[in-house]
């Protein structure tokens, strides 16, 4: 892990006594244990292990030279602690035996989150950890340490909560679920790390035991705790004011992407885990277009838009609203060379801001050849569909794509049966749709991979017709009166319809 010092190690140390005490307790330490701390930092977890059980040995690995010096000074007279200056992820042999697996009785760690890796290291790690997301280092530490754990050994890690559902960690979750029995997962705000700020809203402490018999999926219940009022509630004997749920590990394994979903509304998690039809089964969910230089190619006819002042204004006389077949792929000759493009934003049902992209032959050639451009998923350009912003606020908002380009800041949803567009548009704007999307992906990033997993229930024809009429009426009303009054009235009716369909 090299270059920029700020991102080189991504070390976050906690001095929270309840956190380190809880982690040590969950290890179930015994006299004679051999313990690994793979990213020892300043030694907080090493100290906690020794306090909990003095008669053991600890191998403390650390990459940061300053931290290594601190550790060696701290434990210079303590023959129980062996400090090694090394990159744990690239280290091939551990301990005096020089083995690479099945060495440690217990492993405890607070690995670096998102540490910067140069391209050579990424290439090495892709070979060492096939199928893993190498840009996020904490997952690699978890995978590495599971291999270093003895059968029956226990591991306790504190890592970002994104591990539980992030699409890119599906192979890591499968490894954990197939090779270990998860005993407890405790989820809490990252603010429990005093005085530190990082790009994760929540962290989790995962406590697991490596299976003694490989190949048998553990058949037991996982304890999941969240909603802590403070770190003190982690301690043994402390009252817990949050929520504790039990989930069968086999059910977690059988869920989409082996993800762990949590939601307080009855029926939500069960539907996500058991549904047979998802949005990705009936619609293509894809990322849109980027010119590579919007200041050069993008224009507007919406002076009131928030960012309109940055771009040139044009009139409708320069626009071709429905380019033909060759024009769609090769560009438009003549002055009417601009085409409509759907951009991200907060529009529901229909977007009224008018944005246009230069679609001349020279511009199209640029989009197809420039390294910064994204001429991707072009088979969906100028089709009818639905746009959902990649980044949203509290409520998901979806609006029609009407034979337009669509910007990379939105996910384009294109039902294979276009007759489902009104139904899916209403669903994605409903409280039910919002609940399901947020349960699958608690972050504000609505990527295509997450939207594909949303369960879809297709009702009988009369209900589809009723929703179609409601959406048509709403789009028409908003096109002439884009007011909150129109939206507030339709929201209640839409929410009621989908509550009847889904049960929440």
Secondary structure, DSSP 8 states (H G I E B T S, - for coil): --S-HHHHS-------HHHHHHHHHHTT--TT-EEEETT-TTSHHHHHHHHH-SSSEEEEEE--HHHHHHHHHHTTT-TTEEEEES-TTT---BTTTTBSSS-EEEEEE---SS----HHHHHHHHHHSTTS-TTSHHHHHHHHHHHHEEEEEEEEEEEEGGGGT-GGGHHHHHHHHHHEEEEEEEEEEGGGSTT---S-SEEEEEEEEE-SSTT----SEEEEEE--SSGGGGSTT----SEEEEEEHHHHHHSGGG-----SSTTHHHHHHH-S-BHHHHEEEEE-BB-S-HHHHEEES-TTSTTGGGSEE--GGGB-SS--HHHHHH---SS--EEEEE--SS-SB-----EEEE-SHHHHHHHHH-TT-B--SGGGTTEEEEEEESB--SS--EEEEEEEEEBTTEEEEEESSGGGHHHHHHHHTSHHHHHHHHHH--SSB--HHHHTT-B-----HHHHHHHHHHHHHHHHHHHH---HHHHHHHHHHHHHHHHHHH--
